[in-house]
Each structure stands twice: as structure tokens, then as C-alpha cells.
Amino acid sequence: MTNPPQAPMADVDEMYLVHTMLRREFSLLPGLIRGTERSDAKRRALIGAHALLVCQILHTHHEGEDLVLWPLLLERAEAEATKIVAVMGEQHWAIAAAHDEAVYRLGAWCRCGYDGEGLATVVGDLVRVLTEHTALEEKAVLPLAEKYITAAEWVQMGQHGMDTFEKRLLPLAFGMLMYEGDPAVVRRTLSNVPQPARLLMPIIAPRAFSRHARRLYGTATPPKITTKTSSQA
């Protein structure tokens, strides 16, 4: 096992923002799909575009972990990381399979309203494997990241996602993160972006999500995963 790097270490609280947002948005999708009339092509297009955005965030998030996080943990944490990184890899494959199936079915549903129930079921399956994965990652991986991954290396994962995004979608993506996010964690996360975005995002991102949520959910305040979790505790 190598010694942990002598540098500022990763602020892993950002990961909770991402996980919370992904669980919330994917969990709400089956209800949106089932509640849409087959004749309502405009509504299907809106839901489809939202679903593809969330799928893109999930894909780039996991791709960043595959490229940056797992290799560094295996190199530095060695025995501490070997088993859990293998499990994370298996779960990533399972999530990717459910993701790809959902995207495939989403295309047919958006075009002609075909098999909405099948699509909703597949998304529900994705929610289950994603929830299991994120819970285990928060319990077993984030403590290792705090010990072995530097702040600069951690930022690389987030930058990978930002680099692959259409710039016009970034305010909405940040707004989705901020909706349930701890304001202090949001501020620390934004400290890693260029100054213009750092100043503008706290203003434009919540507005972008509010507009989007009204169109998608019929309210600017859709159900929160954090509220649901705490009420069930």
C-alpha cells in the first residue's frame, strides 16, 4: 500500500449532490411515463429529452469514475480497494445494461408511444440497481477517496462531465444538483468552475430548474428524495 498523497484531499460531499439528484430524477420518471397519454407526442418529447439528459449525467459520472477514481484507488489503497472496486465495476456494468435498455425503449416510446409500461418498468429496475450502488459507494468508497484522492484529482472527474455537456444545458444540470443540495457544498463545488460561471450559476441554475420542473412536473418543487428518506427513517 502506498502512502496517501501529501496534498489537499478530495471533498467528497459533492458526490452526495450527484447521487441525490440521480436517484430523485430517475425515481420520478416511471410516474411521468405512466401518466402520459399515448396520443400526447409533445409531452412524450419533453419527458424523453429530460430522461436523456439524466441518462447523460449518469453515463458521464460513471465514466469519470472509471477513468480517474478506480485506477487511483487500486494504485494507492491496494488491498483496501481491490474488493470494493471490483464490486463497483460489476455494478457499473449492471447499471449500464439497464441504462442502455431504457434508452433503447425510450426512443420507440417518444416516437409513437409504444410500450410505456415496459419503459417504466425498465427505468424502475434502473432505479433499484442505482440506489443499491450509490448507497454502497457512499459507505465504502468515499472514505477511501477522502484518504487517497487529492482535491485536484477529484475535480478531474467533475471536469470530465462538464467537458462533454452542451454548454446550454449546464445551468439546468447545476439547478438539478442544487435543488436538494446543502448550500455550503454547492458553494464549494462551484469554487472549482471559472469565475463567470461561479458568479452566475447560483442565480441562473435554480431558475433554469424551476422553469423546467414546472413544465415537466407541474410544480417548481417536485418531491425530494431527502425528504422522503428522512420521513421513512
Secondary structure, 3 states (H helix, E strand, C coil): CCCCCCCCECCCHHHHHHHHHHHHHHHHHHHHHHCCCCCCHHHHHHHHHHHHHHHHHHHHHHHHHHHHHHHHHHHHCCHHHHHHHHHHHHHHHHHHHHHHHHHHHHHHHHHHCCCHHHHHHHHHHHHHHHHHHHHHHHHHHHHHHHHHCEHHHHHHHHHHHHHHCCHHHHHHHHHHHHCCCCHHHHHHHHCCCCHHHHHHHHHHHHHHHHHHHHHHHCCCCCCCHHHHHHHHC
